[in-house]
């Protein structure tokens, strides 16, 4: 499976979790209190990071791709960063960066 990944910086993580859970019709699959939330739907892999100084901005785009054997990132012709990774790599990375998730 391959789905689009969107990573955003947000000022109010709790309000964002409530809002995006309603918009996506499901709760996040992972939450790091006060820092991070991740949703995986059939269409999108959406992550949000709490960032009061750089909030309301696109952090990067990418693809969650079952065929990816490692995480890669590159900039497109517009200067936007695109990542490519598999779900296992993302889940393990969350634990490495934040510790256990809820």
C-alpha atoms as one frame of an Amber mdcrd trajectory, in Angstrom:
protein
   0.000   0.000   0.000   1.110   3.555  -0.625  -0.533   6.588   0.984   0.305
  10.275   1.033   2.031  11.599   4.148   1.481  15.149   5.390   3.382  16.527
   8.391   2.175  19.743  10.029   3.345  21.965  12.868   0.485  23.113  15.136
   0.150  25.485  18.064  -2.507  23.594  20.062  -1.997  19.841  19.893  -5.052
  18.871  21.954  -7.421  21.051  19.899  -5.850  19.695  16.718  -6.332  16.097
  17.867 -10.025  16.750  18.540 -10.539  18.626  15.259  -8.637  16.245  12.984
 -10.134  13.157  14.646 -13.564  14.508  13.736 -12.457  15.456  10.214 -10.829
  12.064   9.571 -13.493  10.024  11.354 -11.017   8.269  13.632  -8.684   8.975
  16.544  -4.912   9.064  16.105  -3.106   5.724  16.094  -0.289   7.217  18.200
  -0.084  10.169  20.573   2.845  11.573  22.515   1.239  13.838  25.108   1.925
  17.486  24.399   4.210  16.720  21.442   2.870  14.594  18.582  -0.069  12.747
  17.024  -0.309  10.386  14.044  -3.327   9.254  12.006  -3.340   6.490   9.415
  -6.423   6.255   7.245  -6.760   4.454   3.918  -6.022   7.758   2.187  -3.528
   9.615   4.359  -0.738   9.319   6.899  -1.027  12.596   8.839   1.341  13.659
  11.592   1.189  16.798  13.697   3.916  18.175  15.933   3.349  20.759  18.633
   5.428  23.799  17.736   4.273  27.108  19.162   6.966  29.091  17.347   6.599
  27.512  13.916   2.929  26.513  14.081   0.429  26.476  11.266   2.923  25.390
   8.679   3.688  22.446   6.475   6.706  20.562   7.813   7.059  18.141   4.893
   5.233  15.765   2.559   5.899  12.185   1.652   4.664   8.659   1.122   4.132
   5.814   3.530   5.063   2.968   1.213   5.084  -0.727   2.114   7.854  -1.247
  -0.452  10.239   1.276   1.156  13.161  -0.523   2.798  14.591   2.575   4.471
  13.573   6.147   5.137  14.625   8.539   2.406  14.090  12.246   1.972  14.683
  14.633  -0.869  13.598  18.072  -1.995  11.442  18.498  -5.064  11.879  21.192
  -7.721   9.892  23.605  -5.504  12.120  23.094  -2.479   9.558  20.999  -0.570
  10.925  18.065   1.395   9.431  14.659   0.563  10.030  11.586   2.716   9.448
   7.939   1.817   9.222   5.285   4.531   7.302   2.211   5.622   4.951   2.104
   8.607   7.321  -0.022  10.701  10.144   2.470  10.251   7.822   5.328  11.259
   6.550   3.475  14.346  10.062   2.560  15.479  11.231   6.118  14.842   8.462
   7.478  17.055   9.666   5.348  19.941  13.302   6.387  19.334  12.442  10.094
  19.269   9.628  10.328  21.856   9.635   7.104  23.844   6.525   4.916  24.167
   3.377   6.317  22.576  -0.212   6.099  23.767
